[in-house]
Amino acid sequence: MQEQIDMNYKRIKIEVNQIILDEFERINNDPQLTHLIPKDK
């Protein structure tokens, strides 16, 4: 049972990270949304 929980946790963690990367790219590629991403100084 614990093994299944660990596998699910790792899978969800990977999926969440991918969603974040996808959204970051989407926002970065949309001229109307790029202001939402802070720029390095």
mmCIF file of the N, C-alpha and C atoms, coordinates in Angstrom:
data_MODEL
# 
_entry.id   MODEL 
# 
loop_
_atom_site.group_PDB 
_atom_site.id 
_atom_site.type_symbol 
_atom_site.label_atom_id 
_atom_site.label_alt_id 
_atom_site.label_comp_id 
_atom_site.label_asym_id 
_atom_site.label_entity_id 
_atom_site.label_seq_id 
_atom_site.pdbx_PDB_ins_code 
_atom_site.Cartn_x 
_atom_site.Cartn_y 
_atom_site.Cartn_z 
_atom_site.occupancy 
_atom_site.B_iso_or_equiv 
_atom_site.pdbx_formal_charge 
_atom_site.auth_seq_id 
_atom_site.auth_comp_id 
_atom_site.auth_asym_id 
_atom_site.auth_atom_id 
_atom_site.pdbx_PDB_model_num 
ATOM 1   N N  . MET A 1 1  ? 0.830  -1.206 0.000   1.00 0.00 ? 1  MET A N  1 
ATOM 2   C CA . MET A 1 1  ? 0.000  0.000  0.000   1.00 0.00 ? 1  MET A CA 1 
ATOM 3   C C  . MET A 1 1  ? 0.870  1.265  0.000   1.00 0.00 ? 1  MET A C  1 
ATOM 4   N N  . GLN A 1 2  ? 1.879  1.295  0.841   1.00 0.00 ? 2  GLN A N  1 
ATOM 5   C CA . GLN A 1 2  ? 2.757  2.461  0.916   1.00 0.00 ? 2  GLN A CA 1 
ATOM 6   C C  . GLN A 1 2  ? 3.487  2.675  -0.410  1.00 0.00 ? 2  GLN A C  1 
ATOM 7   N N  . GLU A 1 3  ? 3.831  1.603  -1.067  1.00 0.00 ? 3  GLU A N  1 
ATOM 8   C CA . GLU A 1 3  ? 4.497  1.705  -2.365  1.00 0.00 ? 3  GLU A CA 1 
ATOM 9   C C  . GLU A 1 3  ? 3.592  2.397  -3.386  1.00 0.00 ? 3  GLU A C  1 
ATOM 10  N N  . GLN A 1 4  ? 2.335  2.065  -3.384  1.00 0.00 ? 4  GLN A N  1 
ATOM 11  C CA . GLN A 1 4  ? 1.371  2.693  -4.289  1.00 0.00 ? 4  GLN A CA 1 
ATOM 12  C C  . GLN A 1 4  ? 1.225  4.184  -3.975  1.00 0.00 ? 4  GLN A C  1 
ATOM 13  N N  . ILE A 1 5  ? 1.182  4.513  -2.707  1.00 0.00 ? 5  ILE A N  1 
ATOM 14  C CA . ILE A 1 5  ? 1.083  5.913  -2.287  1.00 0.00 ? 5  ILE A CA 1 
ATOM 15  C C  . ILE A 1 5  ? 2.309  6.681  -2.758  1.00 0.00 ? 5  ILE A C  1 
ATOM 16  N N  . ASP A 1 6  ? 3.482  6.104  -2.577  1.00 0.00 ? 6  ASP A N  1 
ATOM 17  C CA . ASP A 1 6  ? 4.722  6.755  -3.017  1.00 0.00 ? 6  ASP A CA 1 
ATOM 18  C C  . ASP A 1 6  ? 4.746  6.954  -4.527  1.00 0.00 ? 6  ASP A C  1 
ATOM 19  N N  . MET A 1 7  ? 4.309  5.959  -5.263  1.00 0.00 ? 7  MET A N  1 
ATOM 20  C CA . MET A 1 7  ? 4.270  6.071  -6.724  1.00 0.00 ? 7  MET A CA 1 
ATOM 21  C C  . MET A 1 7  ? 3.309  7.176  -7.156  1.00 0.00 ? 7  MET A C  1 
ATOM 22  N N  . ASN A 1 8  ? 2.163  7.233  -6.530  1.00 0.00 ? 8  ASN A N  1 
ATOM 23  C CA . ASN A 1 8  ? 1.181  8.275  -6.858  1.00 0.00 ? 8  ASN A CA 1 
ATOM 24  C C  . ASN A 1 8  ? 1.716  9.665  -6.515  1.00 0.00 ? 8  ASN A C  1 
ATOM 25  N N  . TYR A 1 9  ? 2.364  9.768  -5.372  1.00 0.00 ? 9  TYR A N  1 
ATOM 26  C CA . TYR A 1 9  ? 2.948  11.042 -4.962  1.00 0.00 ? 9  TYR A CA 1 
ATOM 27  C C  . TYR A 1 9  ? 3.971  11.518 -5.990  1.00 0.00 ? 9  TYR A C  1 
ATOM 28  N N  . LYS A 1 10 ? 4.864  10.648 -6.399  1.00 0.00 ? 10 LYS A N  1 
ATOM 29  C CA . LYS A 1 10 ? 5.893  11.009 -7.376  1.00 0.00 ? 10 LYS A CA 1 
ATOM 30  C C  . LYS A 1 10 ? 5.272  11.379 -8.718  1.00 0.00 ? 10 LYS A C  1 
ATOM 31  N N  . ARG A 1 11 ? 4.270  10.644 -9.136  1.00 0.00 ? 11 ARG A N  1 
ATOM 32  C CA . ARG A 1 11 ? 3.606  10.929 -10.407 1.00 0.00 ? 11 ARG A CA 1 
ATOM 33  C C  . ARG A 1 11 ? 2.919  12.295 -10.366 1.00 0.00 ? 11 ARG A C  1 
ATOM 34  N N  . ILE A 1 12 ? 2.219  12.562 -9.293  1.00 0.00 ? 12 ILE A N  1 
ATOM 35  C CA . ILE A 1 12 ? 1.531  13.843 -9.146  1.00 0.00 ? 12 ILE A CA 1 
ATOM 36  C C  . ILE A 1 12 ? 2.544  14.984 -9.101  1.00 0.00 ? 12 ILE A C  1 
ATOM 37  N N  . LYS A 1 13 ? 3.635  14.787 -8.403  1.00 0.00 ? 13 LYS A N  1 
ATOM 38  C CA . LYS A 1 13 ? 4.667  15.812 -8.319  1.00 0.00 ? 13 LYS A CA 1 
ATOM 39  C C  . LYS A 1 13 ? 5.232  16.127 -9.711  1.00 0.00 ? 13 LYS A C  1 
ATOM 40  N N  . ILE A 1 14 ? 5.487  15.112 -10.503 1.00 0.00 ? 14 ILE A N  1 
ATOM 41  C CA . ILE A 1 14 ? 5.985  15.297 -11.868 1.00 0.00 ? 14 ILE A CA 1 
ATOM 42  C C  . ILE A 1 14 ? 4.939  16.023 -12.718 1.00 0.00 ? 14 ILE A C  1 
ATOM 43  N N  . GLU A 1 15 ? 3.692  15.621 -12.598 1.00 0.00 ? 15 GLU A N  1 
ATOM 44  C CA . GLU A 1 15 ? 2.622  16.248 -13.386 1.00 0.00 ? 15 GLU A CA 1 
ATOM 45  C C  . GLU A 1 15 ? 2.444  17.720 -13.019 1.00 0.00 ? 15 GLU A C  1 
ATOM 46  N N  . VAL A 1 16 ? 2.509  18.037 -11.751 1.00 0.00 ? 16 VAL A N  1 
ATOM 47  C CA . VAL A 1 16 ? 2.364  19.428 -11.314 1.00 0.00 ? 16 VAL A CA 1 
ATOM 48  C C  . VAL A 1 16 ? 3.517  20.262 -11.855 1.00 0.00 ? 16 VAL A C  1 
ATOM 49  N N  . ASN A 1 17 ? 4.718  19.747 -11.782 1.00 0.00 ? 17 ASN A N  1 
ATOM 50  C CA . ASN A 1 17 ? 5.867  20.462 -12.326 1.00 0.00 ? 17 ASN A CA 1 
ATOM 51  C C  . ASN A 1 17 ? 5.712  20.708 -13.818 1.00 0.00 ? 17 ASN A C  1 
ATOM 52  N N  . GLN A 1 18 ? 5.185  19.731 -14.540 1.00 0.00 ? 18 GLN A N  1 
ATOM 53  C CA . GLN A 1 18 ? 4.988  19.904 -15.971 1.00 0.00 ? 18 GLN A CA 1 
ATOM 54  C C  . GLN A 1 18 ? 3.915  20.956 -16.257 1.00 0.00 ? 18 GLN A C  1 
ATOM 55  N N  . ILE A 1 19 ? 2.869  20.973 -15.477 1.00 0.00 ? 19 ILE A N  1 
ATOM 56  C CA . ILE A 1 19 ? 1.827  21.994 -15.639 1.00 0.00 ? 19 ILE A CA 1 
ATOM 57  C C  . ILE A 1 19 ? 2.418  23.382 -15.417 1.00 0.00 ? 19 ILE A C  1 
ATOM 58  N N  . ILE A 1 20 ? 3.242  23.515 -14.402 1.00 0.00 ? 20 ILE A N  1 
ATOM 59  C CA . ILE A 1 20 ? 3.867  24.810 -14.121 1.00 0.00 ? 20 ILE A CA 1 
ATOM 60  C C  . ILE A 1 20 ? 4.742  25.240 -15.290 1.00 0.00 ? 20 ILE A C  1 
ATOM 61  N N  . LEU A 1 21 ? 5.550  24.340 -15.802 1.00 0.00 ? 21 LEU A N  1 
ATOM 62  C CA . LEU A 1 21 ? 6.409  24.673 -16.941 1.00 0.00 ? 21 LEU A CA 1 
ATOM 63  C C  . LEU A 1 21 ? 5.586  25.040 -18.176 1.00 0.00 ? 21 LEU A C  1 
ATOM 64  N N  . ASP A 1 22 ? 4.536  24.294 -18.432 1.00 0.00 ? 22 ASP A N  1 
ATOM 65  C CA . ASP A 1 22 ? 3.670  24.576 -19.585 1.00 0.00 ? 22 ASP A CA 1 
ATOM 66  C C  . ASP A 1 22 ? 3.013  25.949 -19.464 1.00 0.00 ? 22 ASP A C  1 
ATOM 67  N N  . GLU A 1 23 ? 2.519  26.267 -18.286 1.00 0.00 ? 23 GLU A N  1 
ATOM 68  C CA . GLU A 1 23 ? 1.868  27.559 -18.081 1.00 0.00 ? 23 GLU A CA 1 
ATOM 69  C C  . GLU A 1 23 ? 2.868  28.704 -18.163 1.00 0.00 ? 23 GLU A C  1 
ATOM 70  N N  . PHE A 1 24 ? 4.043  28.498 -17.617 1.00 0.00 ? 24 PHE A N  1 
ATOM 71  C CA . PHE A 1 24 ? 5.081  29.513 -17.701 1.00 0.00 ? 24 PHE A CA 1 
ATOM 72  C C  . PHE A 1 24 ? 5.408  29.810 -19.167 1.00 0.00 ? 24 PHE A C  1 
ATOM 73  N N  . GLU A 1 25 ? 5.542  28.781 -19.950 1.00 0.00 ? 25 GLU A N  1 
ATOM 74  C CA . GLU A 1 25 ? 5.820  28.955 -21.381 1.00 0.00 ? 25 GLU A CA 1 
ATOM 75  C C  . GLU A 1 25 ? 4.658  29.651 -22.092 1.00 0.00 ? 25 GLU A C  1 
ATOM 76  N N  . ARG A 1 26 ? 3.442  29.244 -21.770 1.00 0.00 ? 26 ARG A N  1 
ATOM 77  C CA . ARG A 1 26 ? 2.260  29.850 -22.388 1.00 0.00 ? 26 ARG A CA 1 
ATOM 78  C C  . ARG A 1 26 ? 2.192  31.343 -22.072 1.00 0.00 ? 26 ARG A C  1 
ATOM 79  N N  . ILE A 1 27 ? 2.408  31.695 -20.823 1.00 0.00 ? 27 ILE A N  1 
ATOM 80  C CA . ILE A 1 27 ? 2.367  33.099 -20.414 1.00 0.00 ? 27 ILE A CA 1 
ATOM 81  C C  . ILE A 1 27 ? 3.497  33.877 -21.072 1.00 0.00 ? 27 ILE A C  1 
ATOM 82  N N  . ASN A 1 28 ? 4.661  33.271 -21.104 1.00 0.00 ? 28 ASN A N  1 
ATOM 83  C CA . ASN A 1 28 ? 5.820  33.929 -21.687 1.00 0.00 ? 28 ASN A CA 1 
ATOM 84  C C  . ASN A 1 28 ? 5.653  34.175 -23.187 1.00 0.00 ? 28 ASN A C  1 
ATOM 85  N N  . ASN A 1 29 ? 4.867  33.360 -23.857 1.00 0.00 ? 29 ASN A N  1 
ATOM 86  C CA . ASN A 1 29 ? 4.659  33.488 -25.299 1.00 0.00 ? 29 ASN A CA 1 
ATOM 87  C C  . ASN A 1 29 ? 3.460  34.357 -25.668 1.00 0.00 ? 29 ASN A C  1 
ATOM 88  N N  . ASP A 1 30 ? 2.750  34.835 -24.680 1.00 0.00 ? 30 ASP A N  1 
ATOM 89  C CA . ASP A 1 30 ? 1.586  35.673 -24.936 1.00 0.00 ? 30 ASP A CA 1 
ATOM 90  C C  . ASP A 1 30 ? 1.936  37.127 -24.602 1.00 0.00 ? 30 ASP A C  1 
ATOM 91  N N  . PRO A 1 31 ? 2.002  37.987 -25.602 1.00 0.00 ? 31 PRO A N  1 
ATOM 92  C CA . PRO A 1 31 ? 2.399  39.374 -25.362 1.00 0.00 ? 31 PRO A CA 1 
ATOM 93  C C  . PRO A 1 31 ? 1.528  40.092 -24.318 1.00 0.00 ? 31 PRO A C  1 
ATOM 94  N N  . GLN A 1 32 ? 0.288  39.701 -24.209 1.00 0.00 ? 32 GLN A N  1 
ATOM 95  C CA . GLN A 1 32 ? -0.600 40.352 -23.243 1.00 0.00 ? 32 GLN A CA 1 
ATOM 96  C C  . GLN A 1 32 ? -0.368 39.856 -21.811 1.00 0.00 ? 32 GLN A C  1 
ATOM 97  N N  . LEU A 1 33 ? 0.367  38.776 -21.669 1.00 0.00 ? 33 LEU A N  1 
ATOM 98  C CA . LEU A 1 33 ? 0.573  38.210 -20.334 1.00 0.00 ? 33 LEU A CA 1 
ATOM 99  C C  . LEU A 1 33 ? 2.015  38.271 -19.847 1.00 0.00 ? 33 LEU A C  1 
ATOM 100 N N  . THR A 1 34 ? 2.936  38.601 -20.708 1.00 0.00 ? 34 THR A N  1 
ATOM 101 C CA . THR A 1 34 ? 4.353  38.565 -20.319 1.00 0.00 ? 34 THR A CA 1 
ATOM 102 C C  . THR A 1 34 ? 4.675  39.465 -19.138 1.00 0.00 ? 34 THR A C  1 
ATOM 103 N N  . HIS A 1 35 ? 3.891  40.505 -18.938 1.00 0.00 ? 35 HIS A N  1 
ATOM 104 C CA . HIS A 1 35 ? 4.148  41.393 -17.794 1.00 0.00 ? 35 HIS A CA 1 
ATOM 105 C C  . HIS A 1 35 ? 3.941  40.678 -16.453 1.00 0.00 ? 35 HIS A C  1 
ATOM 106 N N  . LEU A 1 36 ? 3.308  39.532 -16.470 1.00 0.00 ? 36 LEU A N  1 
ATOM 107 C CA . LEU A 1 36 ? 3.049  38.791 -15.228 1.00 0.00 ? 36 LEU A CA 1 
ATOM 108 C C  . LEU A 1 36 ? 4.287  38.059 -14.719 1.00 0.00 ? 36 LEU A C  1 
ATOM 109 N N  . ILE A 1 37 ? 5.270  37.909 -15.581 1.00 0.00 ? 37 ILE A N  1 
ATOM 110 C CA . ILE A 1 37 ? 6.497  37.204 -15.199 1.00 0.00 ? 37 ILE A CA 1 
ATOM 111 C C  . ILE A 1 37 ? 7.566  38.244 -14.887 1.00 0.00 ? 37 ILE A C  1 
ATOM 112 N N  . PRO A 1 38 ? 8.055  38.239 -13.660 1.00 0.00 ? 38 PRO A N  1 
ATOM 113 C CA . PRO A 1 38 ? 9.099  39.219 -13.315 1.00 0.00 ? 38 PRO A CA 1 
ATOM 114 C C  . PRO A 1 38 ? 10.364 38.974 -14.138 1.00 0.00 ? 38 PRO A C  1 
ATOM 115 N N  . LYS A 1 39 ? 10.982 40.046 -14.554 1.00 0.00 ? 39 LYS A N  1 
ATOM 116 C CA . LYS A 1 39 ? 12.218 39.950 -15.318 1.00 0.00 ? 39 LYS A CA 1 
ATOM 117 C C  . LYS A 1 39 ? 13.404 40.101 -14.373 1.00 0.00 ? 39 LYS A C  1 
ATOM 118 N N  . ASP A 1 40 ? 14.467 39.366 -14.649 1.00 0.00 ? 40 ASP A N  1 
ATOM 119 C CA . ASP A 1 40 ? 15.697 39.505 -13.861 1.00 0.00 ? 40 ASP A CA 1 
ATOM 120 C C  . ASP A 1 40 ? 16.296 40.880 -14.114 1.00 0.00 ? 40 ASP A C  1 
ATOM 121 N N  . LYS A 1 41 ? 16.881 41.428 -13.084 1.00 0.00 ? 41 LYS A N  1 
ATOM 122 C CA . LYS A 1 41 ? 17.497 42.762 -13.218 1.00 0.00 ? 41 LYS A CA 1 
ATOM 123 C C  . LYS A 1 41 ? 18.951 42.646 -13.508 1.00 0.00 ? 41 LYS A C  1 
# 
